[in-house]
Every structure is written in structure tokens, then in C-alpha cells.
């Protein structure tokens, strides 16, 4: 199993620590991208790097990406846009996408009308 860890510098929303991302896999036939903390505007570059790595690994090995947002405390529209881009790229590459949202992420995804494109679980 290989792991890529990208840290985003700066402070998050309301003075929280910056977001962190981990991409693991392939493990159990999936590649998992786990995000921690606030996915604010400052986190978008790190999220982009992590989504690209996850998609590449899934396309090469497993055909499935799980985006674990259960530890996300804030989801900015810019980060939501990046997740929508991942969903589109997965669809074009024939990679299955699954999203495990925190309550905050679920609310933002549903309110933005993206639940159809970002398949929410749990």
C-alpha cells in the first residue's frame, strides 16, 4: 500500500487548523481519499492534488474511489467545485465514485444540488 500525504498551509475557517488530505490504496479494491478539517479556499490546491492522485490510482488499479469527508468541518464552494470535477473525471474514466460525508459536507452537497453527481453513502 502506498500513501500520499499533502498538507495545506494556513488557517482554516474560524481559525481552525488547515485541511489535510491522505490518499491510500489500492486497498480492498478501492482507493480512499480522506480529508480532515476545513475544506476552505486555502485547501483547494491540496484537494486538487489529492483528487488527481486518487483518480490516477483508481484508473490504474481498482476502478473505485472513496472520498471520506467524515472528518470535514467546513466545505467551501471552491472545494465543492473540486469534488464535482472529480465526479466528472471519474465518470469519464469509468471509475466508480463513493462519498462518505460529514453532516456539514452532506448538507452543503445536498443544498448545492450535487447529491446526484456525488453519490452520498450512510
Secondary structure as UniProt FT lines:
FT   STRAND          2..7
FT   HELIX           13..15
FT   STRAND          20..27
FT   TURN            28..29
FT   STRAND          30..39
FT   HELIX           41..43
FT   HELIX           44..57
FT   HELIX           58..62
FT   STRAND          64..75
FT   HELIX           77..93
FT   STRAND          96..101
FT   HELIX           103..111
FT   TURN            112..113
FT   TURN            115..117
FT   STRAND          120..121
//
